[in-house]
Amino acid sequence: MTLNTRKSASADLSLQNQQTIDKYLSLKHRLELGAVLDALDRAGITQTLLSSKSLGFDRLANDTKVNVEFLTLLIKCLWINGFFTPESHWQRLTLSPLGLKKLLQRSQYTGMLSGIEAALCGDGDYTSSQSVNLDSVQGLPSWLFSKIYEKYEGSKIDDGQQVEASEECDNLFAPLFSHTATYFKSYQCIYDRLSNHIKPEDHLFGDDHLDRLQDINTSADVFDGVIAQAFFKQIKERFDYPFVWRQPSVLVDIGCGNGSMLKKTYEFIRDHTSRGSYLAVYPLTLIAVDISESALSVASNTLEAIDTPTHVVQGSIDHPKLLWKHLQGLGFSPKSALHMSKSVIHDRDNTCEGISVADLNNVNNSFSVSLDRYGHLQSVATLRHSLFEHLVSWRPFIAPFGYLVIEAHNGLGGGFKPSDISAKAQSLLTTLNLSHDLSSQFLVSQQTFLEALKLANLQVMQLINLQKVNSEPTLALYDLAV
């Protein structure tokens, strides 16, 4: 958000809202980091770290008898938050002064996981959320959870100050906390997964790691403002092309969610491009594709009132060949289609076997690890290869009109140093990485994504960075061509 520096009522309001958002970010960060620290303390990891101050990951794992692959994700979270010295690596985890201080304050986070569980069960006292004690570990999850499902009308925050509500603050507030609330199910299970009470095979697929409908709506809310404007600029270039019969006749939205992005794109084409004048003669067919039945049900309702042919198809981004076999059976050709997707590629299935814990010592940028839904540990190199294979599978289907991709990144590029980022950046990167790591999604840095595109021999016709944290892209638009 850009703040107006002139002395005016609107400037004061913007500043107040920014301060409010910063405080809410701090509370959200406390919840997410608190869930990790609560689990680590219950599993004995905290005491082991405090006893040694500096030790190798293998010893930490052996001394505590936990799920070592899952433990790497929690160590990664601590690393992002500056708990280790800059020289630390998997063979030598050395607590920083900040890390030592936070671990010694572990009692402040005791009960965070049970607080999250209470919020999910509806046991939180939402009716008194305006006066909830946010110093209470039990009360914080319920209060934050309630903010997602109740109209934001101003609440007392941790210092007792009354916050004035505004549309500006509301628009900033909702995306920040909707994402966290969406993944409460994943946070709730941190200790059970760490202690092997839940095995990887117990939650391979399905929606047990998140609130799917909330996720669908949160993702849709992101497609607005400058993000939508950048996307529509690429759309306009295609649908202002002077020969209408050489424009796409089909729009395919892969991972369509609630269908709102596809609907908004069609409405933009209809109202703001030259193609809009010829839709009666050269109609545009919309195809909404998603693996989730919940998403398809919502998308069907979203698209039913649109004045153009639509199809809602269950399919996966992992299997373009199968998808297009089905679509060709309906009479469509990939040569007439423009493909689009938003924040879907990182939620693909993984095709790599992964690495062993012993291999961590040989991994560059070693703390940037992920865990697939089968419990296999993935490094930057294995994820790059998996991404390369995925992109290659789409090559036969995206010519001549290309593939517009909005993709999230982890913000942990090669130059990332936890000691250099602000508390606000830590909060944002913790949300981004922890939620995706716990749900077996594969965020990579923009650098790794570009490397995979190059390996797949896909051309980047346009690259627009949409969001950054600490100068590192966390959301970008790619206009891809063969």
Secondary structure, 3 states (H helix, E strand, C coil): CCCCCCCCHHHHHHHHHHHHHHHHHHHHHHHHHHHHHHHHHHCCHHHHHHHHCEECHHHHHHHHCCCHHHHHHHHHHHHHCCCECCCCECCEEEECHHHHHHHHCHHHHCCHHHHHHHHHCCCCCHHHHHHCCCCCCCHHHHHHHHHHHCCCCCCECCCCCECCCCHHHHHHHHHHHHHHHHCHHHHHCHHHHHCCCCCHHHHCCCCCCCCHHHHHHHHHHHCCHHHHHHHHHHHHHHHCCCCHHHCCCEEEEECCCCCHHHHHHHHHHHHHCHHHHHCCCCCCEEEEEECCHHHHHHHHHHHCCCCCCEEEEECCCCCHHHHHHHHHHCCCCHHHEEEEEECCHHHCCCCCCCECHHHHHHCCCCCCCEECCCCCEECHHHHHHHHHHHHHHHHHHCCCCCEEEEEECCCCCCCCCHHHCCHHHHHHHHHHHHHHHHCCCCCCCHHHHHHHHHHCCCEEEEEEEEEEECCEEEEEEEEEEC
